[in-house]
């Protein structure tokens, strides 16, 4: 227990209230050994103080509901998250509200199975199918299941619920993800080829062309590139620090804040190539006082909605079979893998996990086509090559006549 996070409850010996969540922390000694537990209310805490005899299995008489855990998570953990992440989690939590009244120990694998089946039946129903969602229709329940895992893991690790959660296990199993399948996820090309990338750049306006090229050259996330600050550009040593990140509103795609660190909370450095140097020099000519953004519109940070409009327009005009802004990061990852393997991908994208590096640069349909053609060429070469005839086992007619 961190004392700064709790306040003592008057007239209740050994009970403390968490300042943010309101949960009750109880502490007592039995035969010289100290025990503690966390409860959602004073009644449960007092009952534990009066009845607990040192046996852990008898300590908890009531468990917090999923709603109580989520509310505590909103108060304690959400302030550390980006605004966009909070919005995404809130949206994904909507389906979990049908079981939020249940105590955490009552959310068992069988309960999750029923919950999954309920929503699968709904999304497969004619009522939903006729709602006109098209390609954006629900494909699976993976996001919601992943959110529950996130909530449960936080519940297990948090100080607010450390005692009641100690014996619980995650109810989400592999079978639930299989049961949550609704339809095949539509295939979408993510790794833009070098040729298509160059075409894409041609159809962009100067500001957004520079933005897209810098994103491609650094294999960066769009928020990291849009949030580039001049203080992190070292022309002398040709060194670029990718640190701050733009956060945009999920609903209207406007700029919310500049987060002081990237997604993995670790800054990374890029060598400034000649192409990157050209882009930075062009942007330096547009630099204005009291604005440290490399990319801006009259001193104001870029809005994601505007970036989307320009990217989509260029993709449409150039007849590029890709969409979105993340294709540039995937594309450079693929190019890096062709040049230097997975280690090169990790160096360019900043991934620490080799599985993620593999995911970003994995083989796709174009690779299969290229490999198939090379194999076909080998087969053709083998078929066209004349076989060498050997006469070692052939007996000449003259020798045969002599033997006869």
C-alpha positions in Angstrom: 0.0 0.0 0.0 1.3 3.5 -0.9 0.3 5.8 2.0 0.0 8.8 -0.3 -2.9 7.0 -2.2 -4.9 6.3 1.0 -6.6 8.2 3.8 -7.4 6.7 7.2 -11.1 6.2 8.0 -12.0 7.8 11.3 -13.3 5.4 14.1 -12.4 2.3 12.0 -9.1 0.8 13.2 -7.1 -0.7 10.4 -9.3 0.6 7.5 -8.1 3.0 4.8 -9.9 4.5 1.8 -8.2 4.8 -1.6 -8.4 8.5 -2.6 -9.2 7.9 -6.3 -11.3 4.7 -6.4 -12.9 4.8 -2.9 -12.1 1.2 -2.3 -11.4 0.1 1.3 -8.0 -1.3 2.3 -8.1 -3.4 5.5 -5.1 -4.4 7.6 -4.8 -6.6 10.7 -2.3 -8.6 12.6 -2.8 -12.3 13.6 -0.2 -13.9 15.9 2.3 -11.3 14.9 1.8 -11.7 11.2 0.2 -8.9 9.1 -2.6 -9.6 6.6 -4.4 -7.1 4.3 -7.2 -7.1 1.8 -9.1 -4.7 -0.4 -12.9 -4.4 -0.5 -15.5 -2.3 -2.5 -17.2 -1.0 0.7 -16.8 -0.6 4.4 -19.3 -3.3 5.3 -17.3 -6.0 3.5 -14.1 -4.7 5.0 -15.5 -4.7 8.6 -16.8 -8.2 8.1 -13.4 -9.4 7.1 -11.8 -7.6 10.1 -14.2 -9.4 12.4 -14.1 -12.9 10.9 -10.8 -13.4 9.1 -8.6 -15.9 11.0 -5.5 -16.0 8.8 -6.8 -18.4 6.2 -6.7 -16.7 2.8 -9.6 -18.7 1.3 -11.9 -17.3 3.9 -10.9 -13.7 3.5 -13.2 -12.6 0.6 -16.9 -12.8 1.1 -17.8 -10.6 -1.9 -16.3 -9.6 -5.2 -16.4 -6.4 -7.2 -18.5 -6.4 -10.3 -17.1 -5.8 -13.7 -18.7 -2.4 -13.7 -17.0 -1.5 -10.4 -13.6 -2.7 -11.8 -14.1 -0.7 -15.0 -15.2 2.5 -13.0 -12.0 2.1 -10.9 -9.9 1.6 -14.0 -11.4 4.8 -15.5 -10.4 6.8 -12.4 -7.0 5.3 -11.8 -5.6 4.0 -15.1 -7.3 6.0 -17.9 -5.5 9.3 -17.1 -2.3 7.5 -18.1 -3.7 6.6 -21.5 -4.0 8.7 -24.7 -7.4 10.2 -25.3 -7.9 8.2 -28.5 -7.2 5.0 -26.6 -9.7 5.9 -24.0 -12.3 6.5 -26.6 -11.6 3.2 -28.4 -11.8 1.2 -25.1 -15.1 2.9 -24.2 -16.5 2.0 -27.6 -15.4 -1.6 -27.2 -16.8 -1.8 -23.7 -20.4 -1.3 -25.0 -20.9 -5.0 -25.7 -19.5 -6.0 -22.3 -22.2 -3.9 -20.5 -24.6 -6.9 -20.8 -22.4 -8.8 -18.1 -21.0 -5.8 -16.2 -23.5 -6.4 -13.3 -21.8 -9.8 -12.5 -19.1 -10.1 -9.8 -15.7 -10.9 -11.2 -15.7 -14.4 -9.7 -19.0 -15.2 -11.4 -17.7 -14.4 -14.9 -16.6 -17.9 -15.8 -15.8 -19.5 -19.2 -19.4 -20.7 -19.5 -20.7 -17.2 -18.9 -18.3 -15.8 -21.6 -19.4 -18.6 -24.0 -23.1 -17.5 -23.6 -22.1 -13.8 -24.0 -20.2 -14.6 -27.2 -23.0 -16.7 -28.6 -25.6 -13.9 -27.8 -23.7 -11.3 -29.8 -22.7 -13.7 -32.7 -26.5 -14.5 -33.1 -27.3 -10.8 -33.1 -24.7 -9.9 -35.7 -25.8 -12.8 -37.9 -29.5 -11.9 -37.6 -31.5 -10.5 -40.5 -32.1 -7.3 -38.4 -28.4 -6.5 -38.4 -27.6 -7.9 -41.9 -30.2 -5.6 -43.4 -28.8 -2.5 -41.6 -26.6 -1.7 -44.6 -23.2 -1.9 -43.0 -21.6 -3.5 -46.1 -17.9 -4.3 -45.8 -17.8 -2.5 -42.4 -20.1 -5.1 -40.9 -18.9 -7.0 -37.8 -16.5 -9.9 -38.5 -15.6 -11.2 -35.1 -15.6 -10.3 -31.3 -11.8 -10.2 -31.0 -11.6 -6.6 -29.9 -14.1 -7.0 -27.1 -12.5 -10.2 -25.9 -9.1 -8.5 -25.9 -10.5 -5.6 -23.9 -11.8 -8.0 -21.3 -8.4 -9.6 -21.0 -6.9 -6.1 -20.6 -9.4 -5.3 -17.8 -8.9 -8.6 -16.1 -5.1 -8.3 -16.2 -5.3 -4.8 -14.7 -7.7 -6.1 -12.1 -5.2 -8.8 -11.1 -2.2 -6.4 -10.9 -3.9 -3.4 -9.3 -3.5 -2.5 -5.7 -7.2 -1.7 -5.4 -8.2 -5.3 -5.9 -4.9 -7.2 -5.1 -6.4 -9.5 -2.5 -9.8 -10.4 -4.0 -8.3 -11.1 -7.4 -5.4 -13.3 -6.3 -7.1 -16.7 -6.8 -9.1 -15.8 -9.9 -8.0 -17.0 -13.4 -8.8 -15.4 -16.8 -12.0 -16.8 -18.1 -11.2 -16.0 -21.8 -10.1 -19.2 -23.6 -9.0 -19.9 -27.2 -12.4 -21.5 -28.0 -14.1 -18.2 -27.3 -12.3 -16.5 -30.2 -13.2 -19.3 -32.5 -16.9 -19.1 -31.3 -16.7 -15.3 -31.9 -16.2 -15.7 -35.6 -18.9 -14.1 -37.7 -17.5 -13.8 -41.2 -14.1 -13.7 -42.9 -12.3 -10.4 -42.5 -12.1 -8.6 -45.9 -8.7 -8.9 -47.5 -6.9 -5.5 -47.6 -3.5 -4.7 -49.1 -1.4 -3.1 -46.4 2.2 -3.1 -47.8 2.4 -0.5 -50.5 5.1 -1.3 -53.1 7.9 1.1 -53.9 6.4 1.8 -57.3 3.0 2.5 -56.0 4.5 4.7 -53.2 6.3 6.8 -55.8 3.1 7.2 -57.8 1.2 8.1 -54.6 3.6 10.9 -53.8 3.2 12.4 -57.3 -0.6 13.0 -56.7 -0.2 14.7 -53.3 0.0 18.5 -52.6 3.5 19.7 -51.5 2.8 19.7 -47.8 1.2 16.3 -47.7 3.8 14.9 -50.2 6.5 15.9 -47.8 4.6 14.4 -44.9 4.0 11.1 -46.7 7.6 10.8 -47.9 8.9 11.5 -44.4 6.5 8.8 -43.0 7.7 6.3 -45.6 11.4 7.1 -45.2 11.2 6.8 -41.4 8.7 3.9 -41.4 6.8 5.9 -38.9 3.3 6.1 -37.6 1.4 9.1 -39.0 1.0 10.6 -35.5 4.7 10.5 -34.9 5.6 12.2 -38.2 2.8 14.8 -37.9 4.2 15.5 -34.4 7.8 16.0 -35.4 9.4 18.9 -33.6 12.3 21.1 -34.9 14.1 20.6 -31.6 14.6 16.9 -32.5 16.1 17.6 -35.9 19.9 17.6 -35.9 21.1 18.7 -39.3 24.8 18.8 -38.3 24.9 15.1 -37.3 22.0 14.2 -39.7 20.1 12.7 -36.8 16.3 12.8 -36.4 14.6 11.9 -33.0 11.1 10.5 -33.2 9.5 11.2 -29.9 6.4 13.4 -29.7 3.1 12.1 -31.2 0.0 13.8 -32.4 -3.2 12.6 -30.7 -6.5 13.2 -32.7 -10.1 12.9 -31.7 -11.7 9.7 -32.8 -15.0 11.3 -33.7 -14.1 14.5 -35.7 -10.4 13.7 -36.4 -9.1 17.0 -35.1 -5.9 17.6 -33.1 -6.3 17.1 -29.4 -2.8 17.1 -27.9 0.9 16.4 -28.5 1.8 13.3 -26.5 5.4 13.5 -25.2 6.3 10.0 -26.2 5.5 7.5 -29.0 3.2 4.4 -28.7 5.8 2.2 -27.1 6.9 5.1 -24.8 10.5 4.9 -26.3 12.0 7.5 -28.5 13.9 6.2 -31.6 16.5 7.8 -33.9 16.7 7.9 -37.6 19.6 8.8 -39.9 18.6 11.7 -42.1 19.1 10.5 -45.7 19.4 12.8 -48.7 15.7 12.5 -49.5 14.8 13.2 -45.9 17.2 16.2 -45.8 15.5 17.6 -48.9 12.0 17.3 -47.3 13.3 18.9 -44.0 14.9 21.8 -45.9 11.7 22.5 -47.8 9.7 22.5 -44.5 12.4 24.7 -42.8 11.6 27.3 -45.4 8.0 27.4 -44.1 9.0 27.6 -40.5 7.3 30.3 -38.5 8.0 31.8 -35.0 6.5 30.2 -31.9 5.7 27.0 -33.8 8.0 24.0 -33.4 6.0 21.6 -35.6 7.9 20.5 -38.8 4.5 20.0 -40.5 1.9 22.6 -39.9 -0.8 24.8 -41.5 -0.2 28.4 -40.6 1.4 27.4 -37.3 -1.4 25.0 -36.3 -0.9 21.2 -36.1 -2.3 19.0 -38.8 -5.8 17.4 -38.3 -6.1 13.8 -39.2 -9.2 14.4 -41.1 -7.3 16.7 -43.5 -4.5 14.1 -43.9 -7.1 11.5 -44.7 -8.8 13.6 -47.4 -5.5 14.3 -49.1 -4.2 10.7 -48.9 -7.5 9.3 -50.2 -7.6 11.8 -53.1 -4.1 10.9 -54.2 -4.8 7.1 -53.8 -7.9 7.6 -56.0 -6.3 9.7 -58.6 -3.2 7.5 -58.9 -5.4 4.4 -58.9 -3.4 3.0 -56.0 -4.9 -0.3 -54.7 -4.2 0.7 -51.1 -6.0 2.8 -48.5 -5.2 4.5 -45.2 -2.0 6.1 -43.9 -0.4 3.0 -42.2 0.3 1.5 -45.6 3.5 3.6 -45.8 4.9 2.1 -42.5 4.0 -1.4 -43.7 5.5 -0.7 -47.1 8.9 0.4 -45.7 8.9 -2.6 -43.4 8.5 -4.9 -46.4 11.2 -3.0 -48.3 13.5 -3.3 -45.3 13.0 -7.0 -45.1 13.9 -7.5 -48.7 17.1 -5.5 -48.1 18.2 -6.9 -44.8 15.8 -9.4 -43.2 13.8 -9.1 -40.0 16.7 -7.3 -38.1 16.5 -4.5 -40.8 12.7 -4.3 -40.2 13.2 -3.9 -36.4 15.8 -1.2 -37.0 13.5 0.8 -39.3 10.2 0.5 -37.5 11.5 0.5 -33.9 9.7 -2.8 -33.0 11.3 -4.8 -30.1 9.2 -7.9 -30.8 10.3 -10.0 -33.8 6.7 -11.2 -34.2 5.5 -7.7 -34.8 8.3 -7.1 -37.2 7.3 -10.3 -39.1 3.7 -9.2 -39.0 4.5 -5.8 -40.6 6.7 -7.3 -43.3 5.2 -10.7 -43.9 4.8 -12.2 -47.4 1.7 -11.3 -49.2 -0.1 -12.2 -52.5 2.5 -10.2 -54.6 5.4 -12.2 -53.0 3.6 -15.5 -53.7 3.2 -14.4 -57.4 6.8 -13.4 -57.7 8.1 -16.6 -56.2 5.7 -18.7 -58.3 7.0 -17.1 -61.5 10.6 -17.8 -60.5 9.8 -21.4 -59.7 8.0 -21.7 -63.1 11.1 -20.3 -64.8 13.2 -23.0 -63.2 10.8 -25.7 -64.3 10.8 -24.3 -67.9 14.6 -24.3 -67.9 14.7 -27.9 -66.7 12.2 -29.0 -69.4 14.0 -27.2 -72.2 17.4 -28.6 -71.3 18.2 -31.7 -73.6 19.0 -34.9 -71.7 22.5 -36.3 -72.1 22.2 -39.8 -73.7 24.5 -42.5 -72.5 25.5 -45.6 -74.6 27.4 -47.4 -71.9 24.8 -50.2 -71.8 24.3 -50.5 -75.6 26.0 -53.5 -77.3 27.1 -52.8 -80.9 25.8 -55.0 -83.7 29.3 -56.1 -84.7 30.1 -57.3 -81.2 26.8 -59.0 -80.9 27.5 -60.9 -84.1 30.9 -62.0 -82.9 29.4 -63.3 -79.6 26.8 -65.3 -81.6 
